[in-house]
Amino acid sequence: MAMWGLHYLLVAFLITITYGINAESAGITRHYTFHIQLKNITRLCKTKSIVAVNGKFPGPKVTAREGDNLQIKVVNHVSNNISIHW
């Protein structure tokens, strides 16, 4: 009888460990929206038009951990096509 109790305890332990590992590795979904625009900057008395993301150059920091899902919406306000390299 004690053997069956130990068997059930071992099965319960393995289920708990397996669930904990799967829950930890599932990750979360992170949402970002990038607005691509031209922005004038002045450096050393010269003004130049650059492509900026959310008004910044370089663009904003994207934070993610292994297992996370990223949903990134890119809105291009520039008349030309652009490419973003990850």
N, C-alpha and C positions, 0 to 999 in steps of 0.2 A: 504494500500500500504506500509506503514511503517513497518507493521508486516512482510511482505515478505522480505523486506530488512534486517531486524533483523534475520530472519530465515536463509537467505543465508550467512550472516556474521557468525552466529553460526556454520553452516555446514563448512564453510571455516576454521574457527578456529579449529574445531575438526579434520579436515583432516590434517591441519598443525601440530597439536600436535601429532597425530597418526604417521605421517611420521617421525617426529623428534625422537620419541621413537624407532621406528623400525630401523632407520638409526643408532642410537646410540648403540643399542644392537646387531647390525649385527657383530661387531668385525672385526678383520683383520686376515689374514693368516700369521703366522710367520714360517720361514724356518730355520732349524738347520741341520748341518751335524756333526755327531760324528765319529771320527776315534779312534777305540779301539786298543791300542798298549801296549806292555810291556815296562816298563821304569825302569831303575836301579836308586835307590836312596840310599844315604848314610846317616845314622843317628847314632850318637854315635860310629863312627869308624866301623860300620857294613854296608855292601852293601846288598840290597835286591831288588828283581825284583817284581814290582807291576803292576797291570793293570791300565792304565791311559786313560783318555778320552781327546783327543786333546792335549796330552802331560801334562795334569794336573791331580792332585789328591788332593782333590776331583775334580770331573769334572766341566765343565763350568756351569754357572748359566743359567737357563731357565726362561725367563720372559714371562708371559702371563696374560691377564686380562679376566674376565668373558666374555664369548661370542666369544673369539678368537679361531681360528683353528690353530693347530700345525701340521706341517709336519716335522718329524724328520727322517733323513736318517742315519742309523747306519752301518758303515763299520768295520767289524771285521778283524783286521790284526793279531789276536792271533790264535794260532793253536787249542785252546780249545774253546768249546762253552761258552758263557757268558750269564748272565741275567742282565737286568737293572730294578731296582725297582723305581717306580715313587712315 
